[in-house]
């Protein structure tokens, strides 16, 4: 008879006896012809099952799912106990209009004189333009939204957005951008801008509906089977604030990848190093912000897909609490790990976009009982008065499990500065069952993807998916109903562990990724690749926020010796976006000077403006 393991109840586990196990993925790295051959074998009856079963057994998933007894009941979506109120915050109502919420958010920002930004020495250190810089330039008639629009359009068309080497967008309509920009320009000429976001250029990931554009999810065919009749809820909120929506951003097909590779439309390149990946799946969203073409973008995050590319591209990416943003009108609608969140070049811009798009669906309000959203008081440059009282949880063995010590060292340097400058306390913690957590996440997100796409695949669309998506789906199809239930039992165990950790700390800090931007293999541009080792490094620290629904943010903290960005992840208690944002703002103030990406476009250079 085979052996089996019985887990003790989570509340009986002695975490002092937990031993950290470094992740060791056993799977081939394939590109080109060998990759195509491998996928065809995966999809061959009997042979494919043997290959998948072997991969799962080598990586411990068979024993984990089939030979383990778990005492906990399943938790099919994140469910949170009641939370203590956050300190030094401003409470806002979900039923307030996005414009009203933006006015409140603006009052929470530190004092700032945008006029000084337009009179600085061009040779001084690089920094991104803020949303408040654009608003000042428009109000002062230094430029106009229509003028900035023409610069953006010319750059996108010059780059041939649907081809290499810089395919930021999948869908783009210059006439639609001009129409929005002209309307915004008229409002400024009349002295009646709608909000701070009026005239601000925003890109929308290709799995979020933005009428009149189609939603393809990075595929070549989904838009033919799924029509878009109106904006998604979050896009409609941005539009109501006067934001100018550029188009649909490139992405890893169906969101089933962490590099951003897309052989259908060309792989978006990292603005800091065009021979490297942006990270994904919100690849185009991150790259277009990092390159300076727009102030903000929306992405979806089901497995780090906002935070990973934000980290690799040197910008900020916010993952909200599960249920904090309404997913209606996105391909991720109905999932149990996904959210929609902003990617921006600064924390304050992230706060402004978050203020516009937040608001739970009616179903989530009923089922999740969210606490009222709050904004941090960032009136002082140190991120608010409450920063010094924060306790930062750090699991050192996990924190240091990275591809290069440069990553953990840069993140550690910031923690020391938070302690010395603000009085934050770093508390050693232990997070049990990280291996089980990763497996539970794969089963959860994979099963949801199959549920959404199986009807299309059964209708013959499977062969039209990219090879790496087909690899993922071949693995996902091997999961049984009992595997799914097991994963949800693990979700409950991990929720109990983390809520216990949060009794002693306010946030959990880690590097965002275990490696900086990986090089794109030449063969991968044409047909993709499978590289589970890279995936493991990129996803090492991000999964808990998805499986358990916690808010988290990636904020830049420096660069490695090759000049590639490094991000710090801050993960907070349920509904504690304000705490996460406040600490991120303090980190941003302490981080080294931002480096100008090798691909950067200064579309707000008023010295060139004919306006």
C-alpha angles and dihedrals in degrees: 000000000000124000123250135190127227115206117215115234111279092244090058097051114113101219091194087072095051113117119205114238117204114230113253113182116198108200136111124263106224137175136164122007095352090053092051090048091049092052092049089052091048089055094048113102115253094000092062092049090052092052094047093045090051092050092049093048094048090051096048097249095120094057091041096053104028105031103040130090115209120193097200124095116242122268107205096191133009112289118183133203116232113287135219115249118264119246130238094013139127115235117220132188122247089217093057115104118262089245092055091047089052091054089054092047091051091057089055094058124097119259111276134174108209092186090073090060091064094053101047124119108270088222092059121106118299123258135164121253111254127223087250089057091056092047091051093047091052095045091046091048092237085134139339136233090251091054092050089046092058091053092050093047093050092050094048093047092046090053091048092232094213094056140053144306097041111011099169094158138044096191125029133162115185093195091055091051091048091050093053092044093050091051090050092047090053091052091053091047088054091047091242110113111168098225145326086287094058108122093008113136115231131178123211124215114244094248093062119078115246112170130252090022121085122241112232102162088223092300129118096231116028094093089061090060100035119048125203114224100167145000121287113253094259093047091049088054092052091047091051088058093055098256115159110231110213101191145277117319124228117254144173103281112275087348090277098135143055103216101061093238112161119172091181098066103010127274115277110238127225109256090218093054117006092200089064137072123261093216121243172029089286090047102143092043092056097042097049091052094044090050091056097243094122138010098232145006136192121234137171122238120202097141107009094303094144098034099044097056090039090056095045092047097045100246137108123273124185124202109192127209113284106272097017092108124045111247095195110133098026132104088241093060110132096022124131101218106035134097137169114241142167129258113203140159093244140028093241091055088049089054092051094051091043089053090055099046103036121110130108124241116255090252093052092048089056098042103034101032094213120207114243111280116256136198123214119241102243094169091127123055092243094072098258139306096281096064096087093060095054121115114213116209115216126180097199099198090051093041091056097045094104138128092248130020087226087078097052091039093055091047091047090051090058092049090053090051091049088053097045098039101036107017096244113165119227109213123195112234138175123223110199127211099017091157091055090047092056091049093048090051093051091051093045098049093036093052091049091051091050091049090056099043107030093091090056093044091050088052090060102270096115092087089054092060119095118265095252092051089050089051091054093046092050088057094043091053089060092065114102131210089258090052089056092050090048090053091053091050088054089050089059092048092050091047090055092048093049096045087053090051090050090059087072104031136039098214139008115230128202138144107279093232135015092230140025122247110317123225116259110239109230093233090052093067092069103039108006127239144245115231113155091173091063090043090054092052093047094047098038097109105021105068101082092063090056102040092044098032099236123155115252139169137198115216126180116253104171145299139281123240090276092056095253118147123254123202133204117215121215115192120189142189119283113293091004097124090135093059092047092049094046093053091044089054090053090049090050090056091051098043122103121267114291116252120225110247116241087240107050134145121199099207092166096056097133091189087074095040116114090199 
